[in-house]
Amino acid sequence: MEKEVDMSPVAAQEFKAWLEAEYAEAQGPFTAEKIGAPEFVIMRTSDYGEEPLTEDQLRVLDKGYAEAQQGRTKDAFESLAEIRAAYGL
């Protein structure tokens, strides 16, 4: 697991400004090639054609991400196998 990067408020604002500028230049979703991560796509939730996430949805995502960063996750295939075994599927 990679070490979490602690960004200063100034660095975070600069990164946000960069994201917004790149998004505007690309006129939509773009890959993060300029920062050496071409496999990552940067996009907004609105690019899905859906409404932006609510505050509650964002809190749930933040909580899940924090749990994953702390290693508090369970393999989906293991969970599915347990469910199948428990219910004879």
C-alpha positions in Angstrom: 0.0 0.0 0.0 1.3 3.4 -0.9 2.1 6.0 1.7 -0.6 8.7 2.0 0.6 12.1 0.9 -0.1 15.0 3.2 -0.7 18.1 1.1 -0.4 21.6 2.4 -3.4 23.8 1.7 -1.3 25.7 -0.9 -0.3 22.5 -2.7 -3.9 21.3 -2.7 -5.1 24.6 -4.2 -2.4 24.4 -6.9 -3.3 20.8 -7.7 -7.0 21.7 -7.9 -6.2 24.7 -10.2 -4.1 22.3 -12.4 -7.0 19.8 -12.6 -9.5 22.5 -13.5 -7.2 23.9 -16.2 -6.5 20.5 -17.7 -10.1 19.6 -17.7 -11.0 22.9 -19.4 -8.3 22.4 -22.0 -9.4 18.9 -22.7 -13.0 20.0 -22.7 -13.9 17.0 -20.5 -12.3 13.9 -19.1 -8.6 13.4 -19.7 -5.8 11.0 -18.8 -3.1 12.0 -16.2 -0.2 11.5 -18.6 1.4 14.9 -17.7 2.0 13.6 -14.2 3.1 10.2 -15.2 -0.1 8.3 -14.7 -1.6 7.7 -18.1 -3.7 4.8 -16.8 -5.8 7.3 -14.7 -8.7 9.2 -16.1 -9.7 12.5 -14.5 -13.4 13.3 -14.8 -16.3 14.9 -13.0 -19.3 13.0 -11.7 -21.3 15.2 -14.1 -19.5 13.4 -17.0 -21.6 10.4 -16.2 -24.7 12.4 -17.0 -25.8 12.1 -13.4 -26.4 14.6 -10.6 -23.5 15.5 -8.4 -23.0 13.4 -5.3 -24.8 14.6 -2.2 -23.0 15.4 1.0 -24.1 12.1 2.5 -22.8 10.2 -0.5 -19.5 12.0 -0.3 -19.2 11.1 3.4 -19.8 7.5 2.7 -17.1 7.5 0.0 -14.7 9.3 2.3 -15.4 6.7 5.1 -14.9 3.8 2.7 -11.7 5.3 1.3 -10.3 5.8 4.8 -11.1 2.2 5.7 -9.3 1.0 2.6 -6.3 3.1 3.4 -6.2 1.5 6.9 -6.4 -2.0 5.4 -9.9 -2.6 6.8 -11.2 -4.3 3.7 -12.4 -7.7 2.7 -11.8 -9.5 -0.6 -15.0 -9.5 -2.7 -14.4 -13.0 -3.9 -14.0 -14.3 -0.4 -17.2 -12.6 0.7 -19.1 -14.0 -2.3 -17.8 -17.5 -1.5 -18.9 -17.1 2.2 -22.4 -16.0 1.0 -22.7 -18.9 -1.4 -21.6 -21.4 1.3 -24.0 -20.0 3.9 -27.0 -20.1 1.5 -26.1 -23.2 -0.5 -25.7 -21.3 -3.8 
